[in-house]
Amino acid sequence: MAGPIALSRIEALRERLRILASSGETDLAEAALVIAAEHDPQVDIPLCLRRLDKWAAAAAPAVARAEDSAGQARALIAAIHGKLGFAGNAADYYDPRNSYFHRVLERRTGIPITLAVVYLAIGRRLGVDVQGVGFPGHFLVAIAPEPRVIVDPFAGCVLTWEQCQERLTASLGPDAVLGAHHLAAATPREILVRMLRNLKHIFVRAATDGGTPAAEAAAADRDALACCDRILLLTPEDPAELRDRGFVHGRMGHAAEAYADLERALQLAPHAEWAEAVRRGLPALRMLAGPLN
């Protein structure tokens, strides 16, 4: 997918992503579109942003009538899930289009985090304090100020504390106890990294599935590598991401790059649960890599 895009275009998109992630007033919708644009050269970012402007303007009267955060939550749900018809794509959850924000806007379906960005984009255009919540297993949205109202952007409903606890238990096990930290607001950088990780996992799955034709597996690895590169652009010292990029480089036959990433991952996390397995593989990889500068 990224092949037809010129290298200069990729560099420009990544620089734009870096700038957006570092901004105090990050436009997450634009950043999500920048992520998609590296995989699809047909993304029209200005058109998509104008579409969000139009949808926000249509929802403005109902949101303005809301007297509190609960009313704002109901108004946003009615606009996004009701009038606009957005819905979670439970039937084909791992379709990459669910993670490409322009396709989410076109098809009006996606996964929790991309649908959350729809809420964030429309809500913030209307002055609503909408926050992304990096809840374990399933991204949520909070409408502030206190008392914050938690919204499931996938199902289009408000969640009670008890329902959040049930979801936490389903994700982390019966001993998990819901706390305020589980519902803390995610930073724009955290949201963008989580979006990229979702994409990375989709591509890695395709690349390592024994039933994937060789050409498609190679393309999936290229897309996975693009995701790894951008995650590390945003979180350059993340050892698990360096490890994952090293594995992708290894599958692609980039021995020197794989060695460099895995060696750095071990330096940063020498006692990680995966460290010994990686350490055992380094000597053979070092031989394949040849002389290193």
Secondary structure as UniProt FT lines:
FT   TURN            3..4
FT   HELIX           7..22
FT   TURN            24..25
FT   HELIX           28..37
FT   TURN            38..39
FT   TURN            41..42
FT   HELIX           45..65
FT   HELIX           69..77
FT   HELIX           78..83
FT   STRAND          87..88
FT   TURN            91..94
FT   HELIX           96..98
FT   HELIX           101..107
FT   STRAND          109..110
FT   HELIX           112..125
FT   TURN            126..127
FT   STRAND          129..133
FT   TURN            136..137
FT   STRAND          140..144
FT   STRAND          149..152
FT   TURN            153..156
FT   STRAND          157..159
FT   HELIX           161..172
FT   TURN            174..175
FT   HELIX           180..183
FT   HELIX           188..208
FT   TURN            210..211
FT   HELIX           214..234
FT   TURN            236..237
FT   HELIX           239..251
FT   TURN            252..253
FT   HELIX           255..268
FT   TURN            270..271
FT   TURN            273..274
FT   HELIX           275..289
//
